[in-house]
Amino acid sequence: TLSDGEKKRAQIARSVMTDPELLLLDEPVASLDMAAREHTIEVLSSYAEAPTAPAIVMVTHHIEEIPRGFTHALILARGQVFAQGELNSTVTTEKLSQAFEYPLEVSSEGGRFRLRPGK
């Protein structure tokens, strides 16, 4: 009887109940509607910002889904590591445009990223 968003949040809660040292998330908000996606990202942000949070590795194809509290990024392009490092110096207009060979424009507001087509 749970919605997809409620199921995702329950799965995340179940994962953290054992106090893991590492949490692996593979596209945790894929297939969710906008409201469920944003609510789940807020839950992940709160968890990632907690001083007792474990190391979290999250795979996403959409930089808008990166929760606040995450500190580092790794960009893969053509099956290889293209860039890695601190989040704000890795998720940039220049690096994403080069990695995907397409003009992109990255901006951020309130600790969240936005991506638009570049010029």
VEXFI-80767 format. One line per 4 residues: number of its first residue (from 1); their letters; for each residue x, y, z of N, C-alpha, C. Coordinates in nm, 3 decimals, always signed. Each point is the difference from the previous one (the first is absolute). Example, Ala and Ser with C-alpha at 12.3 -4.5 7.8 and 13.67 -1.06 7.14 Angstrom:
1 = AS = +1.319,-0.569,+0.780,-0.089,+0.119,+0.000,+0.090,+0.120,+0.000 | -0.035,+0.105,-0.072,+0.082,+0.119,+0.006,-0.077,+0.109,+0.073
REM end
This chain:
1 = TLSD = +0.081,-0.121,+0.000,-0.081,+0.121,+0.000,+0.085,+0.127,+0.000 | +0.132,-0.013,+0.000,+0.087,+0.117,-0.001,+0.022,+0.050,-0.142 | +0.014,+0.132,-0.013,+0.036,+0.058,-0.129,+0.146,-0.031,-0.029 | +0.046,+0.025,-0.124,+0.141,-0.024,-0.032,+0.092,+0.085,+0.088
5 = GEKK = -0.038,+0.125,+0.023,+0.082,+0.087,+0.086,+0.009,-0.052,+0.142 | -0.113,-0.047,+0.053,-0.001,-0.055,+0.135,+0.084,-0.128,+0.006 | -0.006,-0.080,-0.104,+0.081,-0.122,-0.006,+0.149,+0.034,-0.001 | +0.038,+0.099,-0.081,+0.142,+0.041,-0.006,+0.047,+0.048,+0.137
9 = RAQI = -0.079,+0.084,+0.065,+0.039,+0.052,+0.131,+0.006,-0.112,+0.103 | -0.091,-0.097,-0.009,+0.005,-0.115,+0.092,+0.125,-0.084,-0.026 | +0.038,-0.016,-0.126,+0.122,-0.076,-0.032,+0.123,+0.071,+0.055 | +0.003,+0.132,-0.013,+0.114,+0.076,+0.054,+0.002,-0.011,+0.152
13 = ARSV = -0.116,+0.014,+0.063,-0.006,-0.012,+0.147,+0.045,-0.138,+0.045 | -0.042,-0.103,-0.070,+0.040,-0.137,+0.033,+0.152,-0.016,-0.013 | +0.057,+0.066,-0.102,+0.145,-0.009,-0.022,+0.081,+0.066,+0.111 | -0.051,+0.108,+0.057,+0.078,+0.073,+0.100,-0.028,-0.048,+0.143
17 = MTDP = -0.100,-0.085,+0.018,-0.033,-0.048,+0.135,+0.114,-0.078,+0.064 | +0.083,-0.063,-0.081,+0.109,-0.081,+0.055,+0.126,+0.082,+0.025 | -0.010,+0.135,-0.017,+0.114,+0.089,+0.021,+0.119,-0.042,-0.085 | -0.017,+0.000,-0.134,+0.108,-0.046,-0.088,+0.118,+0.098,-0.003
21 = ELLL = +0.115,-0.050,-0.038,+0.116,+0.087,-0.021,+0.002,+0.057,-0.140 | -0.073,-0.066,-0.092,-0.007,+0.042,-0.139,-0.141,-0.024,-0.050 | -0.056,+0.100,-0.068,-0.133,-0.012,-0.059,+0.013,+0.020,-0.150 | -0.041,-0.099,-0.078,+0.006,+0.008,-0.146,-0.141,+0.022,-0.053
25 = LDEP = -0.017,+0.105,-0.079,-0.130,+0.034,-0.056,+0.010,+0.006,-0.152 | -0.075,-0.083,-0.068,+0.001,-0.002,-0.146,-0.128,+0.065,-0.051 | +0.012,+0.123,-0.042,-0.112,+0.080,-0.050,-0.122,-0.009,+0.093 | +0.015,+0.047,+0.123,-0.105,-0.018,+0.099,-0.130,+0.074,-0.027
29 = VASL = +0.000,+0.099,-0.090,-0.124,+0.073,-0.027,-0.051,-0.021,-0.143 | +0.060,-0.095,-0.071,-0.048,-0.031,-0.135,-0.144,-0.050,+0.008 | -0.079,+0.036,-0.096,-0.140,-0.042,-0.015,-0.097,+0.065,+0.097 | +0.046,+0.094,+0.081,-0.090,+0.067,+0.094,-0.059,+0.125,-0.065
33 = DMAA = -0.122,+0.036,+0.041,-0.056,+0.127,-0.047,+0.076,+0.114,+0.067 | -0.025,+0.123,-0.045,+0.078,+0.114,+0.048,-0.007,+0.019,+0.151 | -0.118,-0.011,+0.057,-0.013,+0.022,+0.144,+0.071,-0.110,+0.079 | -0.018,-0.124,-0.041,+0.066,-0.112,+0.070,+0.152,+0.010,-0.017
37 = REHT = +0.044,+0.041,-0.118,+0.144,+0.016,-0.025,+0.057,+0.105,+0.096 | -0.063,+0.116,+0.008,+0.050,+0.107,+0.085,-0.004,-0.039,+0.147 | -0.105,-0.067,+0.042,-0.009,-0.043,+0.140,+0.111,-0.099,+0.032 | +0.025,-0.094,-0.089,+0.106,-0.100,+0.022,+0.138,+0.066,+0.000
41 = IEVL = +0.022,+0.097,-0.087,+0.127,+0.073,-0.001,+0.019,+0.076,+0.131 | -0.107,+0.057,+0.053,+0.009,+0.069,+0.129,+0.036,-0.098,+0.112 | -0.059,-0.119,-0.002,+0.034,-0.102,+0.100,+0.148,-0.035,-0.011 | +0.048,-0.020,-0.123,+0.141,-0.033,-0.021,+0.091,+0.116,+0.042
45 = SSYA = -0.043,+0.123,-0.027,+0.078,+0.117,+0.041,+0.015,+0.005,+0.152 | -0.110,-0.017,+0.069,+0.003,+0.002,+0.147,+0.093,-0.108,+0.053 | -0.007,-0.116,-0.060,+0.084,-0.111,+0.044,+0.147,+0.028,-0.031 | +0.030,+0.046,-0.122,+0.138,+0.027,-0.040,+0.063,+0.111,+0.083
49 = EAPT = -0.079,+0.096,+0.044,+0.052,+0.112,+0.079,+0.020,-0.035,+0.147 | -0.052,-0.114,+0.043,+0.013,-0.040,+0.141,+0.145,-0.039,+0.029 | +0.052,+0.041,+0.115,+0.140,-0.031,+0.033,+0.027,-0.150,+0.014 | -0.102,-0.078,+0.026,+0.019,-0.145,+0.017,-0.029,-0.079,-0.128
53 = APAI = -0.026,+0.069,-0.110,-0.032,-0.069,-0.125,+0.119,-0.082,-0.049 | -0.027,-0.115,-0.060,+0.108,-0.079,-0.057,+0.047,+0.063,-0.132 | +0.105,-0.053,-0.057,+0.038,+0.039,-0.135,-0.114,-0.044,-0.092 | -0.039,+0.087,-0.091,-0.110,-0.029,-0.091,+0.051,+0.013,-0.143
57 = VMVT = -0.024,-0.103,-0.080,+0.031,+0.002,-0.142,-0.134,-0.007,-0.073 | -0.025,+0.099,-0.086,-0.127,+0.004,-0.072,+0.027,+0.012,-0.148 | -0.065,-0.084,-0.079,+0.008,+0.006,-0.146,-0.122,+0.076,-0.049 | +0.023,+0.097,-0.089,-0.110,+0.073,-0.062,+0.043,+0.046,-0.138
61 = HHIE = -0.099,+0.017,-0.086,+0.024,+0.057,-0.132,-0.044,+0.146,-0.005 | -0.050,+0.052,+0.113,-0.057,+0.134,+0.003,+0.058,+0.077,+0.119 | +0.077,+0.105,-0.030,+0.065,+0.074,+0.109,-0.101,+0.069,+0.090 | -0.121,+0.022,-0.048,-0.104,+0.061,+0.082,-0.037,-0.090,+0.118
65 = EIPR = +0.033,-0.126,-0.009,-0.034,-0.097,+0.105,+0.107,-0.013,+0.108 | +0.110,+0.072,-0.013,+0.105,-0.009,+0.101,-0.047,+0.073,+0.126 | -0.014,-0.071,+0.111,-0.049,+0.064,+0.123,+0.106,+0.092,+0.061 | -0.047,+0.099,+0.077,+0.092,+0.080,+0.080,+0.072,-0.096,+0.096
69 = GFTH = +0.118,+0.036,+0.040,+0.073,-0.083,+0.094,+0.100,-0.092,-0.067 | -0.014,-0.021,-0.130,+0.099,-0.079,-0.072,+0.119,+0.088,-0.029 | +0.120,-0.056,+0.006,+0.120,+0.083,-0.006,+0.089,-0.025,-0.121 | -0.011,-0.117,-0.062,+0.088,-0.034,-0.111,-0.079,-0.059,-0.115
73 = ALIL = +0.059,+0.007,-0.120,-0.064,-0.055,-0.119,+0.103,-0.070,-0.087 | -0.049,-0.093,-0.080,+0.081,-0.069,-0.099,-0.082,-0.001,-0.128 | +0.057,+0.048,-0.108,-0.068,+0.003,-0.129,+0.060,-0.107,-0.089 | -0.085,-0.086,-0.053,+0.043,-0.102,-0.095,-0.040,+0.044,-0.140
77 = ARGQ = +0.089,-0.020,-0.095,-0.028,+0.030,-0.140,+0.065,-0.108,-0.086 | -0.077,-0.059,-0.087,+0.050,-0.106,-0.089,+0.064,-0.113,+0.079 | -0.057,-0.033,+0.115,+0.047,-0.112,+0.081,+0.127,+0.026,+0.079 | +0.042,+0.125,+0.005,+0.123,+0.035,+0.071,-0.028,+0.112,+0.100
81 = VFAQ = +0.084,+0.009,+0.103,-0.010,+0.113,+0.092,+0.045,+0.124,-0.074 | -0.089,+0.098,-0.009,+0.031,+0.125,-0.069,+0.047,+0.106,+0.099 | -0.067,+0.010,+0.113,+0.036,+0.099,+0.102,-0.046,-0.051,+0.136 | +0.071,+0.043,+0.103,-0.037,-0.037,+0.135,+0.055,+0.104,+0.097
85 = GELN = -0.067,+0.015,+0.111,+0.048,+0.094,+0.101,-0.115,+0.061,+0.076 | +0.028,+0.114,+0.064,-0.103,+0.069,+0.076,-0.116,+0.037,-0.092 | -0.119,-0.010,+0.052,-0.122,+0.015,-0.079,-0.002,+0.126,-0.084 | +0.020,+0.115,+0.062,-0.013,+0.127,-0.073,+0.110,+0.025,-0.102
89 = STVT = +0.112,-0.067,+0.013,+0.105,+0.018,-0.101,-0.003,-0.113,-0.105 | -0.087,-0.097,+0.018,-0.012,-0.110,-0.095,-0.126,+0.013,-0.085 | -0.111,+0.034,+0.062,-0.126,+0.014,-0.074,-0.008,+0.144,-0.051 | +0.066,+0.024,-0.114,+0.009,+0.134,-0.057,-0.046,-0.001,-0.145
93 = TEKL = -0.031,+0.118,-0.049,-0.039,+0.016,-0.139,+0.107,-0.058,-0.093 | +0.124,+0.037,+0.024,+0.109,-0.041,-0.089,+0.018,-0.151,+0.001 | +0.006,-0.059,+0.118,+0.026,-0.144,+0.008,-0.114,-0.083,-0.055 | -0.124,+0.035,+0.031,-0.111,-0.078,-0.052,-0.014,+0.018,-0.151
97 = SQAF = +0.023,+0.120,-0.051,-0.006,+0.023,-0.144,+0.106,-0.082,-0.072 | +0.119,-0.004,+0.055,+0.107,-0.080,-0.060,-0.029,-0.149,+0.010 | -0.045,-0.045,+0.115,-0.025,-0.142,+0.022,-0.108,-0.053,-0.093 | -0.105,+0.078,-0.023,-0.111,-0.047,-0.080,+0.000,+0.056,-0.142
101 = EYPL = +0.107,+0.075,-0.032,+0.018,+0.054,-0.134,-0.126,+0.071,-0.050 | -0.053,+0.083,+0.088,-0.122,+0.075,-0.029,+0.001,+0.124,+0.088 | -0.036,+0.116,-0.055,+0.004,+0.122,+0.083,-0.107,-0.003,+0.109 | +0.045,+0.005,+0.124,-0.088,-0.003,+0.116,+0.032,+0.116,+0.091
105 = EVSS = -0.098,+0.043,+0.076,+0.021,+0.109,+0.096,-0.045,-0.047,+0.138 | +0.094,+0.001,+0.094,-0.026,-0.043,+0.137,-0.014,+0.123,+0.088 | -0.101,-0.001,+0.084,-0.015,+0.106,+0.100,-0.041,-0.069,+0.131 | +0.008,+0.075,+0.108,-0.043,-0.057,+0.128,-0.072,+0.107,+0.080
109 = EGGR = -0.092,-0.048,+0.081,-0.076,+0.089,+0.086,-0.045,-0.080,+0.121 | +0.026,+0.052,+0.118,-0.042,-0.067,+0.122,+0.063,-0.137,+0.019 | +0.122,-0.018,-0.052,+0.069,-0.127,+0.016,-0.042,-0.108,-0.098 | -0.082,+0.035,-0.098,-0.044,-0.095,-0.102,+0.043,+0.049,-0.137
113 = FRLR = +0.030,-0.092,-0.088,+0.044,+0.032,-0.135,-0.116,+0.007,-0.097 | +0.022,+0.076,-0.109,-0.092,+0.004,-0.113,+0.082,-0.015,-0.127 | -0.059,-0.062,-0.100,+0.067,-0.020,-0.127,-0.092,+0.047,-0.111 | +0.056,+0.079,-0.090,-0.073,+0.049,-0.116,+0.088,-0.015,-0.123
117 = PGK = -0.061,-0.001,-0.117,+0.083,+0.000,-0.122,+0.084,+0.127,-0.004 | +0.123,-0.013,-0.044,+0.089,+0.116,-0.008,-0.008,+0.065,-0.135 | +0.090,+0.091,-0.021,+0.002,+0.075,-0.127,+0.112,-0.048,-0.088
REM end
